[in-house]
Amino acid sequence: MIEVTQLLNAADQGDPQAAAHLLPLVYDELRRLAAARLAAEPSGNTLQPTALVHEAYLRLVGASGGDQWDHRGHFFAAAAEAMRRILIDDARRKAAERHGGAMRRQELDADVSPVPEPNEDLLALDEALNRLEVEDPLKANLVKLRYFAGLSLAEAAAALDLPERTAGRHWAFARAWLRRAVEGSSEKES
């Protein structure tokens, strides 16, 4: 883990060889996290785990804007945020009018009621998560690590330097808060 932290700092300083050495060390874990996150996405999603990892990695290391990661957990927290932003941007792009956002697929079987597009759920979650972040940034970061990076409760607690029991309480609160916020926003739209 020390090697990862050293390579992160060297890549942050602009060392292109450090970035090249870093990718093999973190790629498998980033790919696993991306695959877990995309498994929850709707079928027919065109974004693949490999593309999500590459885009997130480029945003983190390729165009580093002076960010410096203190440790492995900090890097993966930043990776979770990058993946979140990529998924949100993708959902917004698909919902845009010029990309057919107003059009909905219609199944041939008329007896089946239409199901809301999961992208709408993701956008509602993002909006609710942004509100939670203003109210309680720690709980919002915990949600990002669990939901977008796919970390276990123990891993997320370690990344945030929290006791696991405290993280468990924060996780329960954040899930309830987000559920209420998302359901409230969908009721307003109806």
ABEGO torsion letter per residue (X at the ends): XAAAAAAAAAAAAGBAAAAAAAAAAAAAAAAAAAAAAAAABBBGBABBAAAAAAAAAAAAAAABAGBBBABAAAAAAAAAAAAAAAAAAAAAAAABAAAGAABBBBBABAABBBBBBAAAAAAAAAAAAAAAAAABAAAAAAAAAAAAAGBBAAAAAAAAGBBAAAAAAAAAAAAAAAAAAAAAAAAAAX
